[in-house]
């Protein structure tokens, strides 16, 4: 059964470049520098789809030849990476939407329980029209994604979307149950979580691989 049929909140990219770059990211011998660059590039590809439909307004502009009407963004989105692994992916989103503002959420996973632990939040001004984009490479148990969604809702965000490199069925299912209105854009839906709550086949710890720690 297709991923989108199983999970109506999920959008799996069919872009050939995203697939190729993800294959290189998964490889165990990819250097931290290449890992960050590839994450950034996939971030741009996923953002094009995730941001395809944003609120627009009509504007009047002067071309070199005449006056014409054009569509502009009603307001820029807020991109919210989950620290620290979300930072390279966030850069890819910003590459195509320079006017976006950026918030940061510090959420780490307790390695024994897999439960999220909050330690930092800094957001730009939020309005009723704000579209927030959660950016995190891994959607594993869904704990961090659900926690981030709750925190953004509490801050006043009405529309939230998520971009991740790879997702596990368990995390997508939890997001669908707890936050069914939030769409998830990913490069791949992987097979499962293992007993340590790592995504399989996955790509390892995205934060450690990004920064060489």
Rosetta blueprint (number, residue, H / E / L):
1 X L
2 X L
3 X H
4 X H
5 X H
6 X H
7 X L
8 X L
9 X L
10 X E
11 X E
12 X E
13 X L
14 X L
15 X L
16 X H
17 X H
18 X H
19 X H
20 X H
21 X H
22 X H
23 X H
24 X H
25 X H
26 X H
27 X L
28 X L
29 X L
30 X L
31 X L
32 X H
33 X H
34 X H
35 X H
36 X H
37 X H
38 X H
39 X H
40 X H
41 X H
42 X H
43 X H
44 X H
45 X H
46 X H
47 X H
48 X H
49 X H
50 X H
51 X L
52 X L
53 X L
54 X L
55 X L
56 X E
57 X E
58 X E
59 X E
60 X E
61 X E
62 X E
63 X L
64 X L
65 X L
66 X L
67 X E
68 X E
69 X E
70 X E
71 X E
72 X E
73 X E
74 X L
75 X L
76 X L
77 X L
78 X E
79 X E
80 X E
81 X E
82 X E
83 X E
84 X L
85 X L
86 X H
87 X H
88 X H
89 X H
90 X H
91 X H
92 X H
93 X H
94 X H
95 X H
96 X H
97 X L
98 X L
99 X L
100 X L
101 X E
102 X E
103 X E
104 X E
105 X E
106 X E
107 X E
108 X E
109 X E
110 X L
111 X L
112 X L
113 X L
114 X L
115 X L
116 X E
117 X E
118 X E
119 X E
120 X E
121 X E
122 X E
123 X L
124 X L
125 X L
126 X L
127 X L
128 X L
129 X L
130 X L
131 X E
132 X E
133 X E
134 X E
135 X E
136 X L
137 X L
138 X E
139 X E
140 X L
141 X L
142 X L
143 X H
144 X H
145 X H
146 X H
147 X H
148 X H
149 X H
150 X H
151 X H
152 X H
153 X H
154 X H
155 X L
156 X L
157 X L
158 X L
159 X E
160 X E
161 X E
162 X E
163 X E
164 X E
165 X E
166 X E
167 X E
168 X E
169 X H
170 X H
171 X H
172 X H
173 X H
174 X H
175 X H
176 X H
177 X H
178 X H
179 X L
180 X L
181 X L
182 X L
183 X E
184 X E
185 X E
186 X E
187 X E
188 X E
189 X E
190 X E
191 X L
192 X E
193 X E
194 X L
195 X L
196 X L
197 X L
198 X L
199 X E
200 X E
201 X L
202 X L
203 X L
204 X L
205 X L
206 X H
207 X H
208 X H
209 X H
210 X H
211 X H
212 X L
213 X L
